[in-house]
Amino acid sequence: MSAATADVLVIGAGTVGLACAWALLERDPTLDALVLDAGDFACGGSGRNASAFRTLWSRDFNILMSKESLAVFRDAAAVFDYPAGIDLREEGYLILAHDAATMAGFREASATLTRLGVPCELLDPDQTLRRCSGLSGEGLTGALFGPECGTASPFSYLDALLGAVRRMGGRVEFRRPVERLAAESTGYRAETPGGPVSASRVILCTDWAAPELLSPLGIDLPITAQPKEAMVTVPGPRQLDVTLMAPKTGLGVKQLARGNFILSMTLDRPPGSQDGSTPTWLAACARESITLYPALAGLAALRCWGGAISKTPDMQAIMGETERAGLYVAVSAYKGFMLSPAMGRVMAEIVLTGETNHPARALSPARFATGVLESELLTI
């Protein structure tokens, strides 16, 4: 069977994959870009997140990418010709400290955020409780508040990206998994159930599953999956006007406009399927949630769901060309929805010009060979 062809093949049609395709076509409208995904629309991590985004980070590259991405979110209706918008709500983020070391990290991050023009506030325990009156003060040492953080609809955002890519001439095919990737004289050959695809350049955006296609090519990147679960409650009185994040437990709490609460938390569990919820998770998340925000005690859970986030040794994204010319990776390390507009723009620059001056160049796959890792104080 003769192979279909593309200038650039993007593997994975989540937020990062579609953002890469969108940015490539924005920069070069003549490009033949093809995006393939193993599942249906929004069936992976991009459709299983808690819909929150934040500008609160400690490293220049994450802060600058978050600023750029927020600008795109704010103007999504015009940028993507998507009149309905993506339900952006900048209600603020309150990242809580329950020990002195976390608070010291907040102070360091605050200085960097201020230098780069991102508004934030360091709060002591009393100020934190005034900001969020229903919060438990048990063990609280303070907080970092970001007024420009908030939530958006990942489904609307994905739909906006998908429509924009297709209008610009990009091809996007769902339920067409890439089963094997092989090098050939003119680039790469992707084997799929619908026939092979040959492309001179490939961007791998399958997040935690990237090693499945990289390993047979002799590329060993330290990418693993971390199961993460979430639940939504029945509606309650509207009372929580910020998103709460507690690094101590990995717990996130936010309330939707209609009154439902979304609770997310990472809990180690045995290896196996990355989807679905586990029996012990609901009890653990409920216990930690009620301890942190007691008003949740009387609400029933409507449903739970599970997914996975990608992990790297420094919990930073991997962005750039691998040791094989023309083969690129864009792995989010749990930041895909939040940073994807900027990740797509930086990746398009790297793919089309061979380099970038953005500080995110530090996130190249080569850093693992050199041992120069990029820690992040505000990993949650």
C-alpha positions as CSV (number, residue, x, y, z in Angstrom):
1,M,0.0,0.0,0.0
2,S,1.4,3.4,-0.9
3,A,1.8,5.8,2.0
4,A,-0.1,8.9,2.5
5,T,2.2,11.9,2.9
6,A,2.4,15.1,5.0
7,D,5.0,17.8,5.6
8,V,4.5,17.5,9.3
9,L,2.7,14.7,11.1
10,V,1.4,15.5,14.6
11,I,0.6,12.4,16.7
12,G,-2.0,13.2,19.3
13,A,-5.0,15.5,19.0
14,G,-5.2,16.8,22.5
15,T,-4.6,20.4,23.5
16,V,-0.9,20.3,22.8
17,G,-1.1,18.4,19.5
18,L,-3.8,20.6,18.1
19,A,-2.0,23.8,19.4
20,C,1.1,22.6,17.6
21,A,-0.8,22.1,14.4
22,W,-2.6,25.5,14.8
23,A,0.7,27.4,15.4
24,L,2.4,25.6,12.5
25,L,-0.3,26.6,10.1
26,E,-0.5,30.2,11.5
27,R,3.2,30.5,10.7
28,D,3.1,28.7,7.3
29,P,-0.3,28.4,5.8
30,T,1.1,26.3,2.9
31,L,2.2,23.5,5.2
32,D,0.6,20.1,4.7
33,A,-0.1,19.2,8.4
34,L,-1.8,16.0,9.5
35,V,-2.9,15.2,13.0
36,L,-3.7,11.6,14.0
37,D,-5.2,10.5,17.3
38,A,-5.9,7.0,18.6
39,G,-9.2,7.9,20.3
40,D,-12.2,10.1,19.9
41,F,-12.4,13.9,20.4
42,A,-11.4,14.8,24.0
43,C,-11.1,11.2,25.1
44,G,-7.7,11.5,26.6
45,G,-6.1,13.7,29.3
46,S,-7.3,16.9,27.6
47,G,-10.9,15.9,28.3
48,R,-10.2,14.5,31.8
49,N,-8.5,17.5,33.5
50,A,-10.1,19.8,36.1
51,S,-10.3,22.7,33.7
52,A,-8.1,25.0,35.7
53,F,-5.2,27.2,34.5
54,R,-2.7,29.3,36.4
55,T,0.0,31.9,35.9
56,L,1.6,31.0,39.3
57,W,5.0,29.3,38.6
58,S,8.5,29.9,39.7
59,R,10.5,29.4,36.5
60,D,10.8,32.0,33.8
61,F,9.8,29.6,31.0
62,N,6.6,28.5,32.7
63,I,5.6,32.0,33.7
64,L,6.2,33.4,30.2
65,M,4.3,30.5,28.6
66,S,1.4,31.0,31.0
67,K,1.2,34.7,30.2
68,E,1.2,34.0,26.5
69,S,-1.4,31.3,26.9
70,L,-3.7,33.4,29.0
71,A,-3.6,36.1,26.3
72,V,-4.9,33.5,23.8
73,F,-7.6,32.3,26.2
74,R,-8.8,35.8,26.8
75,D,-9.1,36.4,23.0
76,A,-10.1,32.9,22.1
77,A,-13.4,34.0,20.4
78,A,-11.4,36.1,17.9
79,V,-8.2,34.1,17.7
80,F,-10.0,30.9,16.8
81,D,-13.2,32.4,15.2
82,Y,-15.1,30.8,18.0
83,P,-17.9,33.3,19.0
84,A,-19.1,31.3,22.0
85,G,-15.7,31.6,23.7
86,I,-14.2,29.1,26.0
87,D,-16.0,30.0,29.3
88,L,-12.9,31.8,30.7
89,R,-13.3,32.7,34.4
90,E,-10.4,34.6,36.1
91,E,-11.5,34.0,39.6
92,G,-8.1,33.5,41.1
93,Y,-6.0,30.8,42.6
94,L,-5.1,30.3,46.2
95,I,-2.1,28.0,46.6
96,L,-1.9,27.0,50.3
97,A,1.2,26.5,52.4
98,H,1.1,24.2,55.4
99,D,4.8,24.3,56.3
100,A,7.6,26.8,56.4
101,A,9.5,25.3,53.5
102,T,6.5,25.7,51.2
103,M,6.0,29.3,52.3
104,A,9.7,30.0,51.6
105,G,9.2,28.7,48.1
106,F,6.2,31.0,47.7
107,R,8.4,34.0,48.6
108,E,11.0,33.0,46.0
109,A,8.4,32.4,43.3
110,S,6.7,35.7,44.2
111,A,9.9,37.7,43.4
112,T,10.2,36.0,40.0
113,L,6.5,36.5,39.2
114,T,6.7,40.2,40.1
115,R,9.9,40.6,38.0
116,L,8.0,39.2,35.0
117,G,4.9,41.3,35.5
118,V,2.5,38.6,36.8
119,P,0.3,39.9,39.7
120,C,0.5,37.8,42.8
121,E,0.1,38.3,46.6
122,L,1.8,36.6,49.5
123,L,-0.7,36.1,52.3
124,D,-0.2,35.3,55.9
125,P,-2.6,32.8,57.6
126,D,-5.1,35.6,58.7
127,Q,-5.1,37.2,55.3
128,T,-5.6,33.8,53.7
129,L,-8.6,33.1,55.8
130,R,-10.1,36.5,55.0
131,R,-9.6,35.8,51.3
132,C,-11.4,32.4,51.7
133,S,-13.6,32.5,54.8
134,G,-14.7,28.8,54.6
135,L,-11.2,27.5,54.6
136,S,-9.8,25.5,57.6
137,G,-6.9,27.2,59.3
138,E,-5.5,24.0,60.7
139,G,-1.7,24.0,60.1
140,L,-1.9,26.9,57.6
141,T,1.2,29.0,57.3
142,G,0.1,31.2,54.4
143,A,-0.7,31.3,50.7
144,L,0.2,32.6,47.3
145,F,-2.7,34.3,45.5
146,G,-2.9,34.8,41.8
147,P,-5.8,37.0,40.6
148,E,-5.3,36.1,36.9
149,C,-5.7,32.4,37.4
150,G,-9.0,30.5,37.0
151,T,-10.8,28.1,34.8
152,A,-11.9,27.6,31.2
153,S,-13.8,24.8,29.4
154,P,-11.3,22.3,28.0
155,F,-13.9,21.0,25.7
156,S,-14.7,24.4,24.2
157,Y,-11.0,25.1,23.9
158,L,-10.4,21.8,22.1
159,D,-13.3,22.4,19.8
160,A,-12.1,25.9,19.0
161,L,-8.6,24.5,18.2
162,L,-10.0,21.7,16.1
163,G,-12.2,24.1,14.0
164,A,-9.3,26.5,13.5
165,V,-6.9,23.8,12.3
166,R,-9.4,22.4,9.8
167,R,-10.3,25.8,8.5
168,M,-6.6,26.5,7.9
169,G,-6.3,23.4,5.8
170,G,-5.0,21.0,8.5
171,R,-6.2,17.4,8.4
172,V,-7.3,15.9,11.7
173,E,-8.3,12.2,12.0
174,F,-9.6,10.5,15.1
175,R,-9.6,6.8,15.8
176,R,-6.5,6.3,13.7
177,P,-3.7,5.2,16.1
178,V,-0.1,5.2,15.1
179,E,1.0,1.7,16.0
180,R,4.7,2.1,15.0
181,L,7.0,4.8,13.9
182,A,10.0,4.0,11.7
183,A,12.8,6.1,10.2
184,E,13.1,6.2,6.4
185,S,15.4,8.1,4.0
186,T,13.0,11.0,3.6
187,G,11.8,11.2,7.2
188,Y,9.5,8.9,9.1
189,R,6.9,6.3,8.3
190,A,3.9,5.9,10.7
191,E,2.1,2.6,10.5
192,T,-1.7,3.0,11.2
193,P,-4.7,0.7,10.6
194,G,-5.8,3.0,7.8
195,G,-2.4,2.6,6.0
196,P,1.0,4.2,6.4
197,V,1.8,7.9,6.5
198,S,5.2,9.3,5.4
199,A,6.3,12.7,6.7
200,S,9.6,14.5,6.7
201,R,8.9,15.8,10.3
202,V,7.0,14.3,13.2
203,I,5.8,15.9,16.5
204,L,4.9,13.4,19.1
205,C,2.2,14.8,21.4
206,T,1.0,11.6,23.1
207,D,2.2,12.7,26.5
208,W,2.8,9.9,29.0
209,A,2.5,7.3,26.1
210,A,5.3,8.8,24.1
211,P,7.9,6.1,25.0
212,E,5.8,3.5,23.2
213,L,6.8,5.1,19.9
214,L,10.2,6.5,20.9
215,S,11.7,3.3,22.4
216,P,11.8,1.2,19.2
217,L,13.7,4.1,17.6
218,G,16.4,3.9,20.3
219,I,15.2,7.1,22.1
220,D,15.0,6.7,25.9
221,L,13.2,9.6,27.6
222,P,12.2,9.4,31.3
223,I,8.5,9.9,30.8
224,T,6.0,8.0,33.0
225,A,2.3,8.1,33.8
226,Q,0.9,9.3,37.1
227,P,-2.8,8.4,37.6
228,K,-4.9,11.3,38.7
229,E,-8.6,11.3,39.7
230,A,-11.4,13.8,40.1
231,M,-15.0,14.0,41.1
232,V,-17.9,16.5,40.9
233,T,-20.5,17.0,43.7
234,V,-24.1,18.0,43.6
235,P,-24.7,21.8,43.5
236,G,-24.3,23.6,46.8
237,P,-24.6,27.3,47.8
238,R,-22.2,29.5,45.8
239,Q,-19.5,30.3,48.3
240,L,-16.0,29.5,47.0
241,D,-14.8,32.2,44.6
242,V,-11.2,31.0,44.1
243,T,-9.6,27.7,43.1
244,L,-7.8,26.2,46.1
245,M,-4.7,24.1,45.7
246,A,-2.9,22.4,48.6
247,P,0.6,21.1,47.7
248,K,0.7,19.2,51.0
249,T,-2.0,16.7,49.7
250,G,-2.1,17.4,46.0
251,L,-5.7,18.4,46.4
252,G,-7.5,20.9,44.2
253,V,-11.0,22.4,45.0
254,K,-13.1,24.7,42.9
255,Q,-16.7,25.6,42.6
256,L,-18.5,26.0,39.3
257,A,-21.0,28.9,38.6
258,R,-23.9,26.4,38.9
259,G,-22.8,25.4,42.4
260,N,-21.1,22.0,41.8
261,F,-17.6,21.5,43.3
262,I,-14.9,19.8,41.3
263,L,-12.3,18.0,43.5
264,S,-9.1,16.5,42.1
265,M,-6.3,14.7,43.9
266,T,-3.3,12.6,43.0
267,L,-3.1,9.3,44.9
268,D,-0.7,6.5,44.2
269,R,-2.3,3.3,43.1
270,P,-1.2,-0.1,41.6
271,P,-0.1,-0.1,38.0
272,G,-2.8,-0.9,35.4
273,S,-5.3,1.1,33.5
274,Q,-4.8,4.9,33.6
275,D,-8.5,5.5,33.2
276,G,-11.4,5.1,35.7
277,S,-11.5,5.6,39.4
278,T,-10.5,3.4,42.3
279,P,-12.5,2.5,45.4
280,T,-10.0,4.0,47.9
281,W,-9.7,7.3,46.0
282,L,-13.2,8.6,46.8
283,A,-12.8,8.1,50.5
284,A,-9.3,9.6,50.6
285,C,-10.3,12.7,48.5
286,A,-13.5,13.2,50.5
287,R,-11.6,13.1,53.8
288,E,-8.9,15.6,52.6
289,S,-11.4,17.9,51.0
290,I,-13.6,18.1,54.1
291,T,-10.5,18.7,56.3
292,L,-9.5,21.6,54.0
293,Y,-12.9,23.1,53.3
294,P,-15.5,21.8,55.9
295,A,-18.5,23.1,54.0
296,L,-18.1,20.2,51.6
297,A,-19.2,17.7,54.3
298,G,-22.9,17.8,53.4
299,L,-22.5,17.4,49.6
300,A,-23.0,14.1,47.7
301,A,-20.6,13.1,44.9
302,L,-22.3,12.9,41.5
303,R,-19.5,11.0,39.6
304,C,-15.8,10.3,39.6
305,W,-13.4,9.9,36.8
306,G,-9.7,9.1,36.3
307,G,-7.0,9.8,33.9
308,A,-3.2,10.2,33.8
309,I,-0.7,13.0,33.7
310,S,2.8,12.7,32.3
311,K,5.7,12.8,34.8
312,T,9.3,13.7,34.1
313,P,12.2,13.7,36.6
314,D,11.9,17.5,37.1
315,M,8.2,17.6,36.4
316,Q,8.8,20.0,33.5
317,A,7.6,19.7,30.0
318,I,9.8,18.2,27.2
319,M,9.8,20.4,24.1
320,G,12.1,20.1,21.2
321,E,13.9,17.9,18.7
322,T,15.1,14.5,19.8
323,E,18.5,13.0,18.9
324,R,16.9,11.9,15.6
325,A,16.6,14.8,13.2
326,G,13.1,15.7,12.3
327,L,11.5,13.9,15.3
328,Y,10.2,16.2,18.0
329,V,8.4,15.7,21.3
330,A,6.0,18.0,23.1
331,V,5.2,16.3,26.5
332,S,3.4,18.6,28.9
333,A,4.2,17.1,32.4
334,Y,0.6,17.9,33.5
335,K,0.6,21.5,32.1
336,G,-0.9,20.8,28.7
337,F,-4.2,22.5,28.9
338,M,-2.7,25.5,30.8
339,L,0.3,26.1,28.6
340,S,-0.7,24.6,25.3
341,P,-1.1,27.8,23.2
342,A,2.5,28.9,24.0
343,M,3.8,25.3,23.8
344,G,2.4,25.1,20.3
345,R,3.9,28.5,19.3
346,V,7.3,27.6,20.6
347,M,7.2,24.1,19.0
348,A,6.2,25.6,15.6
349,E,9.2,27.9,15.8
350,I,11.6,25.1,16.6
351,V,10.2,22.8,13.9
352,L,10.2,25.5,11.2
353,T,13.4,27.3,12.0
354,G,15.4,24.8,14.0
355,E,15.7,27.0,17.1
356,T,13.9,29.3,19.6
357,N,15.1,32.2,21.7
358,H,12.3,31.5,24.2
359,P,13.5,30.4,27.7
360,A,11.6,27.2,27.1
361,R,14.6,26.0,25.0
362,A,15.9,24.8,28.4
363,L,13.2,22.1,28.2
364,S,14.9,20.3,25.3
365,P,15.0,16.5,25.5
366,A,18.8,16.8,25.6
367,R,18.7,18.0,29.2
368,F,18.3,14.4,30.5
369,A,21.6,13.4,28.9
370,T,23.4,16.4,30.4
371,G,21.8,16.0,33.8
372,V,20.8,19.7,33.9
373,L,17.2,19.4,35.2
374,E,14.8,22.3,35.6
375,S,13.1,22.1,39.0
376,E,9.8,24.0,39.7
377,L,8.9,25.2,43.2
378,L,5.2,25.3,42.5
379,T,4.7,21.8,41.2
380,I,1.4,20.4,42.7
